[in-house]
Amino acid sequence: MQLTITGQHLDLTDALKSFVTEKLGRVDHYFDHVIDGHVVLKYTAHEKLPNAAEVTVHAPGRTFHAESEDQDMYAAIDLLAAKLEVQVRNHKEKLTDRRNHHQAPLAAAAETD
C-alpha cells in the first residue's frame, strides 16, 4: 500500500512517518487489495484534544475513512489504526460471507443429485 502522509501545523519526523507506516501497514494483513492511502496529521493548539489524525484508504469498490483525536499524536495514530482495522475486517468478513453463502446452496444441490 502506498501511503501519503501530510502534516498540518507540525513537523513530520522520520519516527512519526515510520510509526504511521507500521501501524497502517497492518491493514494489508486483512485486506491486500488496498490501492493507496492518505494520512493527515493535525495539531491545533486551541482545542481540548490538540492532536488529530485522519486517514482515507482506497480499495477497489470501497473507500475507508477514519478520524481520531488525542492529547498525544502517537495515541491518536493508534486509535486511527484500530478504527481502520475494524472497518477493513468487517468489509472482508462481509465479502467472504457473501461468497460462502452463495457456494453453500450449490454444494448442497450437488450432494442431493
Secondary structure, 3 states (H helix, E strand, C coil): CEEEEEEECCCCCHHHHHHHHHHHCCHHHHCCCCCEEEEEEEECCCCCCCEEEEEEEEECCEEEEEEEEECCHHHHHHHHHHHHHHHHHHHHHHHHHHHHHHHHHHHHHHHHC
